[in-house]
Amino acid sequence: MSGSEDNRKWYIDWIEHYSQFFRKDNWYTFTPLWLEVENDWIMGNYELTLVILGLGFRITYHHSETETTREIKSNIDMIEDESSVILSAAEYARLKTLDKESKSNENRT
C-alpha cells in the first residue's frame, strides 16, 4: 500500500434483534434504544450506532491510518504472502524436539 493512497472509508452495518426470537438460543437480547458515538483513536475510526426498537445501524468512518492499523495490515499481508507459518504451541514444541533429534543424529555420524 503506497503512502499516497487515500485510506478513508465508510462502512455501514445493519442491526436487527428480531431474528433471534426464531432460533433456540441460550438468551435473547432486545434493545429498545441504543445511541453510541465513538472516536476510536487506536483504529482511526469515528463510529455512530443507533438502534430503536431492535432495528438500527452502525456507521463507521475510517479517518486515518494508525500504528495499530499499519501493524494489522502488515500481518495480513504476511499471511496472504505465505511468508510466515502459524503454529500452535504443541506443534512448535514438537518441531523443536524433532530438530534436537535431527542434530543429535548428525553429531553421531
N, CA, C and O of each residue as an XYZ file, in Angstrom:
436
protein
N       0.844     -1.175      0.000
C       0.000      0.000      0.000
C       0.888      1.235      0.000
O       1.748      1.375      0.869
N       0.692      2.128     -0.957
C       1.535      3.314     -1.050
C       1.094      4.361     -0.042
O      -0.065      4.399      0.373
N       2.028      5.200      0.341
C       1.744      6.230      1.330
C       0.766      7.271      0.831
O       0.102      7.923      1.638
N       0.655      7.450     -0.496
C      -0.245      8.459     -1.036
C      -1.675      7.948     -1.201
O      -2.579      8.717     -1.529
N      -1.876      6.662     -0.977
C      -3.209      6.077     -1.150
C      -4.165      6.617     -0.083
O      -3.812      6.690      1.093
N      -5.368      6.991     -0.499
C      -6.375      7.512      0.422
C      -7.036      6.351      1.145
O      -7.686      5.516      0.515
N      -6.876      6.289      2.468
C      -7.394      5.171      3.254
C      -8.712      5.490      3.942
O      -9.192      4.688      4.743
N      -9.303      6.630      3.654
C     -10.571      6.985      4.296
C     -11.697      6.174      3.671
O     -11.860      6.151      2.451
N     -12.472      5.508      4.526
C     -13.539      4.642      4.032
C     -14.739      4.704      4.970
O     -14.598      4.909      6.176
N     -15.911      4.524      4.394
C     -17.161      4.453      5.132
C     -17.641      3.003      5.177
O     -17.504      2.265      4.202
N     -18.199      2.607      6.309
C     -18.779      1.272      6.462
C     -20.137      1.425      7.140
O     -20.301      2.254      8.035
N     -21.097      0.632      6.715
C     -22.425      0.639      7.339
C     -22.791     -0.795      7.702
O     -22.728     -1.692      6.860
N     -23.170     -1.005      8.946
C     -23.657     -2.302      9.434
C     -25.115     -2.129      9.825
O     -25.471     -1.178     10.521
N     -25.951     -3.046      9.378
C     -27.360     -3.041      9.764
C     -27.528     -3.913     10.997
O     -26.916     -4.977     11.089
N     -28.335     -3.485     11.929
C     -28.549     -4.197     13.187
C     -30.032     -4.515     13.323
O     -30.891     -3.649     13.157
N     -30.308     -5.768     13.628
C     -31.702     -6.155     13.926
C     -31.674     -7.232     15.007
O     -30.818     -8.117     14.998
N     -32.611     -7.143     15.926
C     -32.653     -8.077     17.050
C     -33.841     -9.027     17.008
O     -34.096     -9.730     17.986
N     -34.572     -9.067     15.902
C     -35.791     -9.875     15.852
C     -35.547    -11.320     15.431
O     -36.267    -12.209     15.886
N     -34.564    -11.583     14.584
C     -34.350    -12.943     14.071
C     -33.967    -13.925     15.179
O     -34.188    -15.129     15.042
N     -33.398    -13.425     16.269
C     -33.009    -14.319     17.368
C     -34.219    -15.014     17.995
O     -34.086    -16.103     18.554
N     -35.373    -14.403     17.908
C     -36.566    -14.990     18.522
C     -37.092    -16.200     17.759
O     -37.968    -16.910     18.252
N     -36.564    -16.442     16.560
C     -36.964    -17.592     15.754
C     -35.954    -18.729     15.833
O     -36.093    -19.737     15.140
N     -34.931    -18.565     16.684
C     -33.912    -19.597     16.904
C     -33.979    -20.037     18.364
O     -34.549    -19.350     19.212
N     -33.400    -21.167     18.628
C     -33.314    -21.639     20.014
C     -31.934    -21.245     20.542
O     -30.978    -22.010     20.416
N     -31.832    -20.060     21.130
C     -30.582    -19.534     21.672
C     -30.554    -19.685     23.193
O     -31.568    -19.981     23.825
N     -29.376    -19.475     23.757
C     -29.233    -19.511     25.214
C     -29.936    -18.331     25.874
O     -30.508    -18.470     26.955
N     -29.895    -17.160     25.220
C     -30.549    -15.988     25.757
C     -30.976    -15.095     24.597
O     -30.512    -15.251     23.467
N     -31.856    -14.172     24.895
C     -32.349    -13.230     23.905
C     -32.064    -11.820     24.399
O     -32.209    -11.526     25.585
N     -31.658    -10.956     23.484
C     -31.377     -9.566     23.813
C     -32.224     -8.680     22.927
O     -32.262     -8.855     21.709
N     -32.896     -7.736     23.538
C     -33.678     -6.776     22.779
C     -33.297     -5.383     23.261
O     -33.306     -5.115     24.462
N     -32.963     -4.499     22.328
C     -32.533     -3.155     22.671
C     -33.605     -2.156     22.242
O     -33.770     -1.910     21.047
N     -34.335     -1.577     23.194
C     -35.351     -0.605     22.819
C     -34.738      0.703     22.294
O     -35.269      1.318     21.370
N     -33.598      1.124     22.905
C     -32.933      2.349     22.454
C     -31.445      2.242     22.734
O     -31.031      1.923     23.848
N     -30.644      2.514     21.708
C     -29.190      2.473     21.856
C     -28.617      3.576     20.978
O     -28.787      3.562     19.759
N     -27.946      4.521     21.598
C     -27.269      5.584     20.877
C     -25.842      5.629     21.377
O     -25.596      5.773     22.574
N     -24.903      5.506     20.455
C     -23.495      5.487     20.833
C     -22.692      6.267     19.801
O     -22.858      6.078     18.596
N     -21.816      7.150     20.290
C     -20.893      7.889     19.440
C     -19.506      7.586     19.964
O     -19.249      7.681     21.164
N     -18.604      7.216     19.049
C     -17.277      6.766     19.489
C     -16.191      7.335     18.589
O     -16.358      7.424     17.372
N     -15.074      7.720     19.206
C     -13.863      8.072     18.482
C     -12.814      7.050     18.883
O     -12.262      7.120     19.981
N     -12.540      6.113     18.012
C     -11.589      5.038     18.298
C     -10.203      5.478     17.825
O      -9.859      5.313     16.655
N      -9.418      6.033     18.736
C      -8.095      6.572     18.400
C      -7.148      5.481     17.906
O      -6.361      5.712     16.988
N      -7.220      4.301     18.507
C      -6.280      3.229     18.166
C      -6.481      2.757     16.733
O      -5.507      2.494     16.028
N      -7.730      2.647     16.294
C      -8.014      2.150     14.947
C      -8.240      3.270     13.936
O      -8.351      2.997     12.740
N      -8.312      4.525     14.387
C      -8.520      5.647     13.478
C      -9.927      5.723     12.933
O     -10.115      6.033     11.756
N     -10.938      5.444     13.773
C     -12.337      5.401     13.337
C     -13.208      6.351     14.139
O     -12.979      6.561     15.330
N     -14.208      6.924     13.480
C     -15.349      7.538     14.142
C     -16.503      6.571     13.922
O     -16.620      5.967     12.856
N     -17.357      6.426     14.936
C     -18.446      5.461     14.824
C     -19.716      6.028     15.443
O     -19.679      6.663     16.497
N     -20.828      5.791     14.781
C     -22.144      6.172     15.292
C     -23.035      4.949     15.234
O     -23.184      4.337     14.176
N     -23.636      4.584     16.372
C     -24.565      3.456     16.430
C     -25.909      3.977     16.914
O     -25.984      4.699     17.908
N     -26.962      3.610     16.211
C     -28.310      3.992     16.599
C     -29.234      2.799     16.394
O     -29.355      2.282     15.283
N     -29.889      2.362     17.476
C     -30.869      1.271     17.409
C     -32.132      1.750     18.116
O     -32.080      2.224     19.251
N     -33.269      1.620     17.430
C     -34.566      1.979     18.008
C     -35.488      0.785     17.832
O     -35.720      0.327     16.714
N     -36.011      0.284     18.945
C     -36.925     -0.859     18.952
C     -36.355     -2.062     18.198
O     -37.058     -2.723     17.434
N     -35.076     -2.329     18.427
C     -34.444     -3.519     17.872
C     -33.967     -3.422     16.446
O     -33.419     -4.392     15.924
N     -34.153     -2.283     15.787
C     -33.679     -2.069     14.422
C     -32.767     -0.855     14.382
O     -33.064      0.173     14.990
N     -31.656     -0.975     13.666
C     -30.764      0.166     13.610
C     -29.591     -0.048     12.688
O     -29.606     -0.919     11.818
N     -28.569      0.768     12.896
C     -27.388      0.727     12.051
C     -26.175      1.247     12.820
O     -26.296      1.903     13.855
N     -25.023      0.933     12.282
C     -23.751      1.462     12.775
C     -23.017      2.011     11.564
O     -22.811      1.297     10.582
N     -22.621      3.275     11.629
C     -21.837      3.898     10.562
C     -20.432      4.124     11.110
O     -20.247      4.709     12.177
N     -19.450      3.647     10.354
C     -18.054      3.814     10.746
C     -17.324      4.559      9.638
O     -17.440      4.224      8.459
N     -16.573      5.571     10.039
C     -15.729      6.302      9.099
C     -14.281      6.114      9.530
O     -13.880      6.536     10.615
N     -13.510      5.478      8.668
C     -12.079      5.268      8.955
C     -11.349      6.519      8.465
O     -11.149      6.701      7.264
N     -10.945      7.394      9.425
C     -10.405      8.704      9.058
C      -8.895      8.753      8.912
O      -8.379      9.636      8.227
N      -8.171      7.830      9.534
C      -6.714      7.883      9.418
C      -6.095      6.532      9.722
O      -6.663      5.705     10.435
N      -4.913      6.337      9.159
C      -4.170      5.112      9.434
C      -3.339      5.340     10.692
O      -2.718      6.391     10.853
N      -3.332      4.360     11.572
C      -2.574      4.467     12.819
C      -1.512      3.371     12.856
O      -1.471      2.503     11.984
N      -0.672      3.421     13.853
C       0.357      2.386     14.005
C      -0.298      1.008     14.116
O       0.202      0.038     13.547
N      -1.410      0.916     14.843
C      -2.108     -0.363     15.010
C      -2.658     -0.872     13.681
O      -2.522     -2.056     13.371
N      -3.283      0.014     12.885
C      -3.826     -0.436     11.597
C      -2.704     -0.828     10.638
O      -2.859     -1.767      9.857
N      -1.572     -0.114     10.691
C      -0.431     -0.495      9.850
C       0.095     -1.874     10.247
O       0.454     -2.678      9.386
N       0.138     -2.140     11.544
C       0.599     -3.449     12.028
C      -0.359     -4.563     11.592
O       0.082     -5.631     11.167
N      -1.655     -4.316     11.696
C      -2.656     -5.307     11.281
C      -2.527     -5.580      9.781
O      -2.537     -6.737      9.362
N      -2.406     -4.521      8.969
C      -2.259     -4.694      7.523
C      -0.977     -5.458      7.195
O      -0.966     -6.296      6.293
N       0.088     -5.173      7.915
C       1.344     -5.882      7.697
C       1.184     -7.367      8.004
O       1.675     -8.215      7.260
N       0.495     -7.679      9.104
C       0.250     -9.086      9.460
C      -0.613     -9.778      8.412
O      -0.362    -10.932      8.062
N      -1.625     -9.080      7.912
C      -2.482     -9.656      6.870
C      -1.668     -9.919      5.608
O      -1.781    -10.987      5.006
N      -0.852     -8.952      5.209
C      -0.010     -9.134      4.021
C       0.933    -10.319      4.192
O       1.129    -11.102      3.263
N       1.513    -10.449      5.378
C       2.444    -11.538      5.646
C       1.735    -12.894      5.531
O       2.287    -13.841      4.973
N       0.524    -12.979      6.056
C      -0.244    -14.225      5.989
C      -0.641    -14.525      4.546
O      -0.532    -15.665      4.093
N      -1.103    -13.502      3.823
C      -1.513    -13.709      2.434
C      -0.331    -14.070      1.539
O      -0.492    -14.821      0.577
N       0.858    -13.544      1.846
C       2.053    -13.861      1.057
C       2.638    -15.209      1.421
O       3.576    -15.681      0.779
N       2.088    -15.824      2.443
C       2.560    -17.120      2.939
C       4.048    -17.087      3.291
O       4.746    -18.095      3.177
N       4.523    -15.910      3.723
C       5.928    -15.796      4.107
C       6.135    -16.135      5.579
O       7.255    -16.077      6.085
N       5.062    -16.486      6.254
C       5.176    -16.903      7.647
C       4.281    -18.112      7.866
O       3.356    -18.377      7.098
N       4.579    -18.826      8.921
C       3.800    -20.010      9.265
C       3.296    -19.835     10.688
O       4.048    -19.439     11.578
N       2.036    -20.128     10.894
C       1.458    -20.032     12.225
C       1.314    -21.438     12.783
O       0.669    -22.298     12.183
N       1.930    -21.660     13.946
C       1.894    -22.965     14.592
C       1.299    -22.842     15.985
O       1.420    -21.804     16.636
N       0.664    -23.898     16.426
C       0.222    -23.936     17.813
C       1.446    -24.195     18.687
O       2.492    -24.608     18.186
N       1.322    -23.959     19.963
C       2.432    -24.199     20.890
C       2.850    -25.664     20.864
O       4.040    -25.968     20.945
N       1.891    -26.569     20.754
C       2.202    -28.003     20.714
C       2.979    -28.356     19.447
O       3.931    -29.136     19.495
N       2.567    -27.776     18.307
C       3.283    -28.043     17.054
C       4.708    -27.494     17.118
O       5.646    -28.137     16.648
N       4.866    -26.310     17.697
C       6.194    -25.709     17.820
C       7.094    -26.569     18.708
O       8.258    -26.801     18.379
N       6.553    -27.041     19.834
C       7.328    -27.894     20.740
C       7.743    -29.180     20.033
O       8.872    -29.641     20.199
N       6.848    -29.757     19.256
C       7.163    -30.984     18.510
C       8.270    -30.736     17.481
O       9.167    -31.565     17.327
N       8.214    -29.601     16.778
C       9.265    -29.269     15.812
C      10.613    -29.059     16.500
O      11.648    -29.466     15.972
N      10.604    -28.431     17.669
C      11.860    -28.247     18.413
C      12.447    -29.591     18.801
O      13.658    -29.793     18.711
N      11.585    -30.521     19.236
C      12.042    -31.861     19.617
C      12.635    -32.574     18.406
O      13.693    -33.195     18.507
N      11.955    -32.489     17.258
C      12.466    -33.122     16.038
C      13.798    -32.509     15.610
O      14.694    -33.215     15.148
N      13.921    -31.198     15.766
C      15.160    -30.522     15.397
C      16.311    -30.991     16.290
O      17.414    -31.242     15.806
N      16.052    -31.106     17.582
C      17.079    -31.587     18.512
C      17.486    -33.017     18.167
O      18.669    -33.358     18.185
N      16.496    -33.847     17.853
C      16.790    -35.241     17.486
C      17.609    -35.295     16.198
O      18.537    -36.094     16.078
N      17.264    -34.446     15.245
C      17.983    -34.409     13.978
C      19.440    -33.989     14.186
O      20.348    -34.580     13.601
N      19.659    -32.972     15.016
C      21.023    -32.520     15.299
C      21.801    -33.563     16.064
O      23.001    -33.734     15.847
N      21.130    -34.260     16.955
C      21.774    -35.325     17.720
C      22.233    -36.451     16.795
O      23.330    -36.987     16.950
N      21.368    -36.806     15.817
C      21.713    -37.865     14.860
C      22.870    -37.423     13.944
O      23.703    -38.244     13.560
N      22.918    -36.136     13.599
C      24.009    -35.651     12.765
C      25.340    -35.727     13.496
O      26.365    -36.035     12.889
N      25.332    -35.452     14.784
C      26.565    -35.488     15.578
C      27.097    -36.901     15.738
O      28.300    -37.076     15.935
N      26.263    -37.896     15.663
C      26.687    -39.283     15.832
C      27.439    -39.790     14.597
O      28.286    -40.678     14.699
N      27.125    -39.221     13.440
C      27.759    -39.699     12.205
C      29.038    -38.961     11.898
O      29.689    -39.246     10.893
